[in-house]
Amino acid sequence: MYILIGILTIIVIGLAVISWILYQQIQQLYLFFFHYSGVAVGQQAPALQNVNMDKEIVLIFADIDCPKCRKVMEEINRKKNRIKQTYCIVMIRNQQEIDTFLADKGWNIVVKSVTEREKERFQVIVKPFFFLVKEGVIHKKGLIDSLEDILMNESSEAQAS
C-alpha cells in the first residue's frame, strides 16, 4: 500500500514538473507571437484623431482593467520628470472615464481616448503594447512588461547611434 502511494506521489510530482515546463514554453511562444503583432516597423503609423504623431512619440496601447497596463502607467507617472521621450497612452474608453480613473489615482499622465477602429488599424491584439513613432513612421514596437522594456529600447537605440 505504501509503495503504491509512493509511486503515485512520484507520478503526481513528475506531472506537475512537466506541466510547469510546458507552461513556461507556451508562455515564451505566446510572447514571441504577440511581440511581433502590430503594424510593421518602417511602416507609416495609422492616424489617431487625438494624438499628434508628427514628432517623436512612444504610443502605448493600454487599458484600465489590465494589471500590467496599470503598472506601466504608474511607472510613467512616477518617473515622468526623468523620461526624455514623449509618451502617450491610448485606450478604447471614453475620455471622461479615463479622466476619472486618472483623478482617482492622482496620476498626471497623458492618456487619450481612441476608437476600436483606430486600434484595429494598429493591429494591436494584446496590451500593453508600444510603438515608437518618429515623424509618423514606426521605428520600434513590442509588448511591455514594465517601463524598463521601453527605457532599455531607448538606451540601446542611443548606444547604437
N, C-alpha and C positions, 0 to 999 in steps of 0.2 A: 504494500500500500504506500509506504513512504517513498519507495523507489518511483512509483508511478507519479506521485505528487512532485518529486524532484525533477523528473523528466518533463512533466507539464510546465513546471516553473521555468525550466531552461528554454523550452519552446516559446513560452509567452515572452520572456525577456528577449529572445532572439528575434521574434516577430516585431517587438517594439523597436529594437535597434534597426532592423531592416526598414520599418515604416519611417523612422526618423531620417535615415539616409535617403530614402526615396523622396520624402518631403523636401529635404534640402536641395536635391537635384531638380525637382519640379519647380521649386521656387526660383532657382537660377535660370531655368528655361523661361519661366514666366517673366522675370525681369529682363532677360535678353530680348524676348519678343516685344515687350511693351516699350523698352528703351528706344527701339528703332521705329516706333509708330510715329505718326505726325507727319506734317509736311516736310519734305526732304531738305537737308542742308543745301544751301546755294539757290533755293527757290525763292521767289518773291513771296513775302508774307501776305496772307489774305488781309483785307482791310477790316478793321474793327471800328464801329462808329464812335465809340467813346475813348479811343486810345490813339495818340499821335505816335506813329512808328517811323516817322521821317528821321528821327535821331536814333542814337543807340539806346536800347531798352531791353531789359530782361522781363519777358512776359511769362507770368506763372498762371497756369490754369489750376484752380483750386476750388474747394467748396467748404462751407461752414461745417457740414456733417462729417468731414474727413479728418480723422485724428492726425495723420501726417501733415495734412494741409494746415491745420491749426498750429502744429508745432513749427512749421516753416514760417507762418505769419507771425507767430510770437517771436521767433528769432530775428526776423526782419525788423519788427518793432523795437526790439531790444538793441539791435546793432545798427539801426538806420543811420546814425550820425557817422559811423565808421565805414559804411559801404560806399564805394565810389560809383558803382553802377546805378542807373535809374531803374527802379523796379516798379512793375505794375501787376497787381494780382487781378485776375478776371474770374468772374463766377457767373453761372446761369442762375441768377437771383435778381429780384428787383432791387433797385438802388436803396430804397427805404429799408428793406430787410437787411441789406449789407451794412448800412449806416447804423442801424440799431445794434447789430451784432458787435461792430467795432466800438460803439459807445459803451456797451455793457462790459467789454473787456478793457476799455480805457486805452485802446491802441490808436495810434496816429499814423496809419499807413495808407497807401493808395490802393484802393480796391474798387474796380469798376464792374458794372453790370454788362453782360453780353447775352445775346440770344443763343438759343440752341443751334440755330442755323450758322451763326458766326463760329461757334465752337466746332461744328461739323466741318467747316471749311479748313480748319487747322488739323483735322483728323486726329484729335485727341481722344483716346479711349480709356485712359487711366489718369488719375490725379494723385499727387501734384506732379505736373509736367511743365517743363520750362522751355522757352525758345529765347535765344539771344538774337535779337534783331538789330541789324545795323543798316541804316538808310533804307529800310523796307525789305532787306534781304535776310533770310535766316542763316546764321553762322554756326550756331550750336543748338542742340536740343537734348532732352532726356528726362528721365524720371528723377525725382528729388526725394531723398530720404531725410535730408536735413539741409539747412542753408549752406553747410560746408561743401556739399556737392557742387553748388554753383560757384562758391568762392574759390574752390580748387580749380574749377574750369577757368575762372578769370585769371588766377595766378599762373596757371600753366600756359595760358594764351599769352600773357605778358612776358613770360620767360622765353617763349618761342619767337617773339618778335625781336 
